[in-house]
Amino acid sequence: MKLKIAALALFSALSLSAQAQTEIQWWHSMDGALNDWVNDLAKQFNGSQSAYKVVPTYKGEYDQSMAAGIAAYRAGNAPDILQVFEVGTATMMYSKGAIKPVAEVMKDGGAKFDPKIFIPAVAGYYTAPNGQMMSFPFNSSTTVFYYNKDAFKAAGVDPEKAPTTWPEVVSIAAKLKASGNKCPFTTSWMTWAQLESFSTWHNVTYASKNNGFGGLDARLEFNSPLHVRHFENLGNMSKQGLFVYRGRASKAVNSFTTGECAMFVGSSGSYASIKRDSKFAFAESTLPYYPDVPGAPQNTIIGGASLWVMSGKPADHYKGIAAFFSFLSDPKVQAANHQRTGYLPITMAAYEMTEKSGFYKQNPGADVAVNQMIKKTTDKSRGVRLGNMVQIRAILDEETEQIWIGKKTAKEALDDAVKRGNEQLAKFQAANK
Amino acid sequence: MEKRVLFRATWLPYLLLAPQLVIVGVFFFWPAGQALIQSLQQQDAFGNSVTWVGLENFQALWNDASYVESFKTTMLFAVLVTSLGLSIALVLAVFADRIVKGAAFYKTVLILPYAVAPVVSGILWAFMFSSSIGVVTYGLRQIGFEWNHLLNGQHAMALIVMAAVWKQISYNFLFFLAGLQSIPKSLIEAAAIDGARPWRRFWTIQFPLLSPTAFFLLVVNMVYAFFDTFAIVDATTKGGPGKETSILVYRVYFDGFKGMDFGGSAAQSVVLMAIVIGLTVIQFRYVEKKVQY
């Protein structure tokens, strides 16, 4: 009996001390090694102070965790922090009252916050037209070019010189094919890499109203002569067996790591897994561009996710979140994140710190993504912020596949995608009036 | 000479029915009603701005040429899944019924796929047929057949049909086997004595006596093909290439749970509901007449 009472007392004492700590629920989509990273960040923060406890929970892939967060909000049970991928940005931003802008959270929480410390192309993506930062940039990647050095050597191409323009890619692809290579070039993320990033890289618009940054009435413009030219080029490469289509989203990355495809456009975030899984020498380089286009290359577009703060929480939660975000903004934490995960450094200070440490000298190519991003952005290259982006990307996958099948010309496919995509934009505009 | 048991109390039947009614109400009629309401609304993802739009969501579907196209895709898919699923399961059940040695093992193995979730089935098949690392793709390439479901619509359709059928065969098999075993042995023996060969015995005795089972399975398989297969499509083709394998229920799932367009998704599920109700009515009206109980 005594033992029981003692146990009870101990238990209540423990739960009391637990209650004194404010718990902050953080739903995210980081699995595998990245899950360990997120848990380590929470542990590090929780150990640095005693008032708040950040509790990270894995809620499935990006679309699943976003759906889970929205369902929880509808049920009145939202987490404090929700990690949302870049295509969900417009949905979160235009949601009335569901979220609390990060700038406001930091101000209310009494934390020092200077949005200027972030890399412009990253911060701009998550900033409202009035200059208010809406969400906290967390893990950002971008599209880069990878090539198999061994395959280049086998085809008699200089493996130390990466192709920087599309004409060069085509001529190397032809040499690779002549040497017996079955898949000279492939790309993952047809929409993100070959349309969204392609547009900002060439400083041409993807949609009107500065790619949607200017308001909900933006409409798609990715059927311009340059876009059509690019997809005609890819279509021709496909016909000649120089480009092999390997599926939607990130499916194609396997074709590169197995050594099947020699040149590959994909996420800079794939660097670590390619390095781990591939059995050949490879290098990372900047995205190819068309040299006759004025203003190219500009900057590429970011992918990845940011952290959104949900509304309607008690004030002490917001204080805790502000403290956590201040911790995450620390250059040391940022630089460690960048070097550990391969995601972009989110602040300039973190980039400079990493450079000084000699990290890029030891890991050549790790700075390719950064160099593509640290330029000053233009109105056309800041990013893409459109509603129903998930559907628009699916429409583009469907329509561009018609080019590789040979059912539609590049122009027909892009025109149809613009038409169908604009219906989605009109719908989103009507639903978010 | 009918014998009937009469319950005098009027509340008793209702009481006995109550649990079932509650389950049907909560899990079927309530969600269906919600879908009906949402199909007339347009709302943002968080449900903070909801407007009544009447039949606009349905109008948008009607005007979408690709939506009408996916009706054809869905019908083709449903017919293939149902006919292949039923006929393969029937053949397997007939053989399992005749087998003497190792029958338990054989049956267990055949029933196993039923325990696999649709999405897992989809992933398994996608792996085997993957264009760069698939085992089957590799084998096919060795015999000179280039498999590419990423760009060939027929290959893609074949892939989702195989995954959907494979998963459903166990279920059909169980029912067919039970049906076969409930046929009195004396009937078959009598036919055998009269000199009927196995094939003839099957067509004139077993198959007609199986017709109630077959009819039940027809309805269930249709509903399965229409409603339960989105996970398979999601894990294998995602509706591609183009929209070649974009069946109706996959679009409901995609627009609702990935696209967060709840009004449009609800309108689609109402349409789907109407189709399946219509099909079931037709089946009960016309096909059931041919069934001998």
HADDOCK unambig.tbl for C-alpha pairs under 7 A between the chains (distance, minus, plus):
assign (segid A and resid 63 and name CA) (segid B and resid 258 and name CA) 6.05 0.50 0.50
assign (segid A and resid 67 and name CA) (segid B and resid 257 and name CA) 6.47 0.50 0.50
assign (segid A and resid 70 and name CA) (segid B and resid 46 and name CA) 5.95 0.50 0.50
assign (segid A and resid 74 and name CA) (segid B and resid 46 and name CA) 6.27 0.50 0.50
assign (segid A and resid 74 and name CA) (segid B and resid 47 and name CA) 6.86 0.50 0.50
assign (segid A and resid 95 and name CA) (segid B and resid 46 and name CA) 6.61 0.50 0.50
assign (segid A and resid 96 and name CA) (segid B and resid 48 and name CA) 6.35 0.50 0.50
assign (segid A and resid 98 and name CA) (segid B and resid 46 and name CA) 6.99 0.50 0.50
assign (segid A and resid 246 and name CA) (segid B and resid 150 and name CA) 6.97 0.50 0.50
assign (segid A and resid 247 and name CA) (segid B and resid 150 and name CA) 5.95 0.50 0.50
assign (segid A and resid 255 and name CA) (segid B and resid 132 and name CA) 5.95 0.50 0.50
assign (segid A and resid 388 and name CA) (segid B and resid 259 and name CA) 6.28 0.50 0.50
assign (segid A and resid 390 and name CA) (segid B and resid 258 and name CA) 6.95 0.50 0.50
assign (segid A and resid 390 and name CA) (segid B and resid 259 and name CA) 5.62 0.50 0.50
assign (segid A and resid 391 and name CA) (segid B and resid 259 and name CA) 5.88 0.50 0.50
assign (segid A and resid 398 and name CA) (segid B and resid 240 and name CA) 6.50 0.50 0.50
assign (segid A and resid 398 and name CA) (segid B and resid 241 and name CA) 6.39 0.50 0.50
assign (segid A and resid 398 and name CA) (segid B and resid 242 and name CA) 3.82 0.50 0.50
assign (segid A and resid 398 and name CA) (segid B and resid 243 and name CA) 6.22 0.50 0.50
assign (segid A and resid 399 and name CA) (segid B and resid 242 and name CA) 6.03 0.50 0.50
assign (segid A and resid 401 and name CA) (segid B and resid 241 and name CA) 6.04 0.50 0.50
assign (segid A and resid 401 and name CA) (segid B and resid 242 and name CA) 5.65 0.50 0.50
assign (segid A and resid 402 and name CA) (segid B and resid 242 and name CA) 6.09 0.50 0.50
assign (segid A and resid 405 and name CA) (segid B and resid 151 and name CA) 5.96 0.50 0.50
assign (segid A and resid 431 and name CA) (segid B and resid 42 and name CA) 5.76 0.50 0.50
assign (segid A and resid 431 and name CA) (segid B and resid 43 and name CA) 5.28 0.50 0.50
assign (segid A and resid 431 and name CA) (segid B and resid 44 and name CA) 5.39 0.50 0.50
assign (segid A and resid 432 and name CA) (segid B and resid 44 and name CA) 5.82 0.50 0.50
assign (segid A and resid 432 and name CA) (segid B and resid 49 and name CA) 6.99 0.50 0.50
